């Protein structure tokens, strides 16, 4: 749990319930997750913040140290929580299927990608995550696009002109309402930047806790 919270900046209770399903193939009840977070908070490993009506759990410095990291505690900015929620949901959806992971590889979080770039003194674009398939050597850069960027030249300047050389696919997840517009813009940007990577656009995935059977429900 601490590793997921740290890598993903923070997590809501619903994310942690779904994480339990990914790890143990069963979803924890809201009560069970809250009690576990209570214990972690009592130990000084996590803190909680109420932002836009939702509780977000983040690592403290002590929590990061316990898992061997030096991450600075995330301050849960209001401008970032919707995007963070969507990225967390995409990861949980992806990792809930062993076949998806086997086909496309391990999820590497944005936070880890920033650390890799800093160590290499690089200046390439950092995506929201990468999927790395060691068997094929294929790397997929994943972007969660909740809002269409305008003008579309921003996709060239911010993404396709600065892709790392080994990225072979750029996969955009976006809401159905803007998916067609995102596809048109990113395909144009890839052509304009002469990017070698294949561009794909898919509907933003969802992780439906209601379809899963909870355990640990208090009587």
Number of C-alpha atoms within 10 A of each C-alpha: 12 19 15 17 21 27 19 22 24 27 27 20 18 20 23 24 22 26 25 18 21 18 12 10 13 17 25 24 21 17 15 17 20 15 11 12 20 15 13 16 18 11 11 14 19 24 19 19 15 11 12 10 7 12 15 23 25 27 28 21 17 17 25 22 13 13 11 10 14 14 17 12 18 16 12 19 9 10 8 10 19 12 16 19 17 19 24 25 22 20 20 21 18 21 20 18 11 11 11 13 16 12 13 19 22 17 17 18 23 19 17 16 17 16 11 13 14 11 9 9 9 11 11 16 18 23 21 20 23 25 22 20 17 11 10 10 11 16 22 24 25 25 19 23 21 19 13 16 14 9 8 16 17 15 22 21 13 13 22 24 18 15 22 17 11 13 19 18 18 22 22 22 21 24 16 13 11 14 21 13 14 25 18 12 20 26 16 16 22 20 14 14 17 12 20 15 21 13 19 15 21 16 15 18 18 13 18 11 16 8 8 14 12 18 15 13 11 8 3
